[in-house]
Amino acid sequence: MGRRRTMPCMAVSVRGQQVTFTPPAGATGLIGDMTDWRKRDPLPVRAGEPLTLTLPRGAWVEYAWVDAAGEPFADPDNDRKSLNPWWTYPRAAVVGEYARHPLWQRPEATRRGTVERLSWDGTVFPGKRRAIVHLPYGHTPGQALPVYYVQDGVAFYRIGQLGELLDRAVEAGEAEPAVLVFVEPGDRNEEYYLNDRYLEFLQQEVFPRIEGPLATASVRGLWGASLGGLISLYLGSRHPELFGRVASHSGAFIARPGATYANGVIDTTTAGEWLREQLAGDLPRHLRISLDVGTLEWLTGPNRRLAALFADEGLPHQYREYPSGHNWVTWREALPEALLFLQGAAY
């Protein structure tokens, strides 16, 4: 993700807030952050006729074309790819400059943490389970530190580079050391969609492999994006005896226990804001919470409303918005402020 002010091709042109997309051969529609990808209908296009949208200044916008059969494909005239680990077809446009956080501009830390890789056969959920543990520089197992259990662990470790970011912040004196446990899901839709068995998994299979053998927790935190943010706030809010901090990026707060579409897929668009309703009646005053969301995603409203509840009730939290969508560019850029809020040296 750079600071170039112009697109590297003629597929997309930017003038102020006006972004013009020129469809390639075979394109019948445009999808992306502006349509919540497949959650809304594609924006229709005609062969060779450009489509112009007004988008926020400084926005990072990801998109793809769809063909007559409704199948998405990458823009062949745009080589700017996203950080999307799930799909190969998203391409990006930048409306002016998408700013980077100062922590990402710092040199890499010279005193880096160490990494332990764990794997075992799951019992609560079937299959091989894996976790990557980032221990701060000079750490000893008996040293009491915050321990954060991070959902979608491999993505946060490799794409988000959260361990590297923590090392930089600690070396710069901007954050205190912590242990990061990057937990990889099996079936994230099943495990993260308001599933109490995920807590059983953490307590029975993850905590015992971390706390004692590798680390001593002064406080536990939960960290996640999208469905990972949902399960983090859900479990963190319900268990003050276990958790004291939560970071949620683009939390999938359109959710209700057992809600699915007719095809059995979990409902993340029409299920309502059940968790916010629950929290309004039982405020998680024990938690320090960091929330953020992109302004170009279908979850902007639910996150705003949840943050408004916390603000009205005086809960310790921060809420931030970024001019981008439901993607890893948004979340990677949001990581520094979440880290500094939860783990900052002077908070």
C-alpha positions in Angstrom: 0.0 0.0 0.0 1.8 3.1 -1.2 1.3 6.9 -1.4 1.0 7.2 -5.1 -1.6 9.8 -6.1 -2.5 8.3 -9.5 -3.6 4.9 -10.6 -1.0 2.7 -12.3 -3.3 2.2 -15.4 -6.3 3.7 -17.2 -8.7 1.1 -15.7 -9.5 3.6 -12.9 -9.1 7.3 -12.9 -9.4 9.6 -9.9 -10.2 13.3 -9.9 -10.9 14.7 -6.5 -13.6 12.4 -5.0 -14.8 11.3 -8.5 -13.5 7.8 -9.3 -14.2 6.5 -12.8 -14.1 2.7 -13.5 -13.7 1.7 -17.1 -15.1 -1.9 -17.7 -13.0 -4.4 -19.6 -14.4 -6.8 -22.2 -17.0 -9.2 -20.7 -17.8 -7.0 -17.7 -21.5 -6.6 -16.9 -21.3 -5.2 -13.4 -19.0 -3.8 -10.7 -18.8 -5.1 -7.1 -16.6 -4.3 -4.2 -16.6 -2.2 -1.0 -19.3 0.0 -2.6 -21.7 -3.0 -2.9 -20.6 -4.9 0.2 -19.2 -7.3 -2.4 -21.8 -10.0 -3.0 -24.2 -8.8 -0.3 -25.9 -6.3 -2.7 -26.5 -6.4 -6.4 -23.6 -5.4 -8.7 -23.6 -1.9 -10.1 -24.6 -2.5 -13.8 -22.3 -1.4 -16.6 -22.5 -1.4 -20.4 -19.7 -2.4 -22.6 -17.1 0.3 -22.8 -19.1 2.9 -20.9 -17.3 4.2 -17.8 -19.0 4.3 -14.4 -18.2 7.2 -12.1 -18.7 7.1 -8.3 -18.2 9.7 -5.6 -16.0 8.2 -2.8 -14.4 9.6 0.4 -11.1 11.5 0.2 -8.2 9.4 1.2 -10.1 6.1 0.6 -8.7 2.8 -0.3 -11.4 1.0 -2.4 -11.3 -2.6 -3.5 -13.4 -3.9 -6.4 -13.9 -6.5 -9.0 -15.9 -7.0 -12.2 -18.6 -9.6 -12.7 -19.4 -11.3 -16.0 -22.8 -12.2 -17.5 -23.0 -15.3 -15.3 -22.4 -13.2 -12.2 -18.9 -14.6 -11.6 -16.3 -12.1 -10.3 -13.0 -11.5 -12.1 -10.0 -9.3 -11.6 -9.6 -6.1 -13.6 -7.0 -7.1 -16.2 -5.9 -3.5 -16.6 -5.1 -2.8 -12.9 -2.2 -4.4 -11.2 -2.8 -2.9 -7.8 -3.8 -5.9 -5.7 -5.3 -6.0 -2.2 -4.2 -7.9 0.9 -7.2 -10.1 0.6 -6.3 -13.7 1.7 -9.6 -15.2 0.6 -10.1 -14.1 -3.0 -7.7 -13.5 -5.9 -9.8 -11.1 -7.9 -10.0 -7.8 -5.8 -8.1 -4.8 -7.2 -7.7 -1.5 -5.5 -8.1 2.2 -6.2 -6.8 5.0 -4.0 -8.7 8.3 -3.8 -5.8 10.7 -3.3 -3.7 9.3 -0.5 -4.4 6.5 2.0 -2.4 7.6 5.0 -0.2 5.2 6.9 0.1 5.3 10.7 3.4 6.6 12.1 4.2 3.3 13.8 4.4 1.6 10.4 6.9 4.3 9.3 9.3 3.4 12.1 12.3 1.1 11.5 11.9 -2.5 12.3 12.7 -3.3 15.9 16.2 -4.5 16.7 15.0 -6.3 19.9 12.4 -8.7 18.5 10.2 -11.1 20.2 10.5 -14.9 19.9 8.0 -17.2 18.3 6.7 -20.6 19.4 4.5 -22.7 17.1 2.0 -25.1 18.6 -0.1 -27.8 17.0 -2.4 -30.4 18.4 -5.4 -32.6 17.7 -8.6 -30.8 18.5 -11.2 -32.2 20.9 -13.9 -29.5 21.2 -13.8 -28.9 17.5 -12.4 -31.7 15.3 -9.2 -31.4 13.2 -5.6 -30.3 13.7 -5.4 -27.0 15.7 -2.5 -24.5 15.4 -1.4 -21.4 17.2 1.6 -19.1 16.9 2.8 -17.5 20.1 4.7 -14.2 20.0 6.7 -13.7 23.2 8.3 -10.2 23.8 12.0 -9.7 23.8 13.7 -11.1 27.0 10.5 -12.7 28.2 10.5 -15.4 30.9 7.4 -17.6 31.6 7.0 -16.3 35.2 6.8 -12.7 34.1 3.2 -11.5 34.4 2.1 -9.7 31.3 -1.1 -9.2 29.3 -1.9 -12.1 27.1 -4.0 -11.5 24.0 -5.8 -14.3 22.2 -6.0 -13.3 18.6 -8.7 -14.9 16.3 -7.8 -15.6 12.6 -4.3 -15.9 13.9 -2.3 -16.6 10.7 -3.8 -13.6 9.0 -3.0 -11.3 11.9 0.5 -12.7 12.2 1.4 -12.7 8.5 -0.8 -10.0 6.9 -1.4 -7.8 9.9 2.1 -8.3 11.3 0.8 -7.5 14.7 3.8 -9.1 16.4 6.2 -7.0 14.5 4.1 -3.9 15.2 4.2 -4.7 19.0 8.0 -5.0 18.8 8.3 -1.6 17.2 6.0 0.0 19.6 7.8 -1.5 22.7 11.2 -0.5 21.4 10.0 3.0 20.7 8.7 3.3 24.3 5.1 3.7 23.1 3.7 0.4 24.3 4.3 -2.1 27.1 5.3 -5.7 26.4 2.6 -8.3 25.9 2.1 -11.9 24.8 0.2 -12.5 21.5 -1.4 -15.8 20.9 -2.4 -16.1 17.2 -5.1 -18.9 17.2 -6.1 -20.3 13.8 -9.7 -21.4 13.4 -11.0 -24.6 11.8 -14.4 -23.5 10.6 -14.5 -19.8 11.5 -18.2 -19.4 10.6 -19.1 -22.1 13.1 -16.6 -21.2 15.8 -17.0 -17.4 15.8 -20.7 -16.9 15.2 -21.8 -16.4 18.9 -20.7 -20.0 19.7 -20.1 -20.6 23.5 -18.2 -23.8 22.6 -15.4 -21.5 21.4 -14.8 -20.5 25.0 -14.6 -24.2 25.9 -12.0 -24.6 23.1 -9.9 -21.7 24.6 -10.2 -23.0 28.2 -9.6 -26.6 27.5 -7.1 -26.5 24.7 -5.5 -23.1 24.3 -5.1 -21.6 27.8 -3.3 -24.7 29.3 -0.8 -24.7 26.4 0.1 -21.0 27.0 -0.4 -20.0 30.6 2.1 -21.8 32.7 4.3 -23.4 30.0 5.0 -20.2 28.1 3.5 -17.2 29.9 1.7 -15.8 33.0 -1.3 -13.7 32.3 -1.7 -10.4 34.3 -4.9 -9.8 32.2 -6.4 -11.6 29.2 -7.5 -9.9 26.1 -9.4 -11.1 23.0 -8.7 -9.6 19.5 -10.3 -10.2 16.1 -11.7 -8.8 12.9 -15.2 -9.3 11.4 -16.5 -12.6 12.9 -13.4 -12.7 15.0 -14.3 -9.3 16.4 -17.9 -10.6 17.1 -16.8 -13.6 19.1 -14.1 -11.5 21.0 -16.6 -9.0 22.2 -19.3 -11.6 22.9 -17.1 -13.8 25.1 -15.2 -10.9 26.6 -18.4 -9.2 27.7 -19.9 -12.3 29.2 -16.9 -13.4 31.3 -15.4 -10.7 33.5 -13.7 -13.4 35.5 -11.6 -14.3 32.4 -11.2 -11.2 30.2 -10.4 -7.5 30.7 -9.7 -6.2 27.1 -11.1 -6.5 23.6 -10.1 -5.3 20.2 -12.6 -5.6 17.4 -12.0 -4.5 13.8 -15.1 -4.3 11.6 -16.9 -6.5 14.1 -19.7 -8.5 12.5 -22.3 -7.2 14.8 -25.2 -8.2 12.6 -25.7 -11.6 14.2 -28.1 -13.5 16.4 -27.7 -17.0 17.9 -28.8 -19.6 15.5 -29.6 -17.2 12.7 -29.0 -18.6 9.2 -30.2 -18.0 5.7 -32.4 -20.6 3.9 -29.3 -22.4 2.6 -27.9 -22.8 6.2 -25.2 -20.2 5.9 -24.9 -17.9 8.9 -26.8 -14.6 8.6 -24.6 -11.5 8.7 -27.0 -9.1 6.9 -30.5 -9.5 8.2 -30.1 -11.0 11.7 -30.3 -7.7 13.6 -28.0 -6.3 16.2 -28.6 -8.9 19.0 -25.3 -8.3 20.8 -25.8 -4.6 21.1 -29.2 -5.2 22.6 -27.7 -7.7 25.1 -25.0 -5.3 26.1 -27.4 -2.4 26.6 -29.0 -4.5 29.4 -25.8 -5.8 30.9 -23.0 -3.3 30.2 -19.4 -4.8 30.1 -17.9 -2.3 32.5 -15.0 -4.6 33.2 -13.7 -4.3 29.7 -11.4 -1.8 28.0 -12.6 -1.9 24.4 -11.2 -0.8 21.0 -13.6 -0.7 18.1 -13.0 0.4 14.5 -14.6 0.0 11.2 -14.3 1.1 7.5 -16.7 3.7 6.2 -17.3 1.6 3.0 -18.8 -1.5 4.5 -22.2 -2.8 5.5 -21.1 -3.0 9.2 -20.4 0.7 9.6 -23.8 1.4 11.1 -23.8 -1.4 13.6 -20.3 -0.5 14.8 -21.3 3.2 15.1 -24.4 2.3 17.1 -22.4 0.0 19.5 -19.8 2.7 20.0 -22.6 5.2 20.7 -24.0 2.9 23.4 -20.5 2.7 25.0 -20.1 6.5 24.8 -23.5 7.2 26.3 -22.8 4.9 29.2 -19.3 6.1 29.8 -17.5 2.8 29.2 -13.7 2.9 28.7 -13.4 2.5 24.9 -12.2 4.1 21.7 -13.9 4.1 18.4 -12.2 4.9 15.0 -13.3 4.9 11.4 -11.1 4.4 8.3 -11.9 5.4 4.7 -11.9 1.9 3.3 -13.9 -1.3 3.3 -14.1 -4.7 5.0 -10.6 -5.8 4.2 -7.1 -6.2 5.5 -5.9 -2.8 4.4 -8.4 -1.3 6.8 -7.5 -3.7 9.6 -3.8 -3.4 9.2 -4.0 0.4 9.3 -6.3 0.2 12.4 -3.9 -2.1 14.4 -1.6 0.6 15.7 -4.3 2.7 17.4 -5.9 -0.4 18.8 -2.6 -1.6 20.2 -1.8 1.8 21.7 -5.2 2.1 23.3 -5.0 -1.4 24.9 -1.3 -1.6 25.5 0.1 1.9 25.3 2.8 2.9 27.7 0.9 5.9 29.0 -2.8 4.9 28.7 
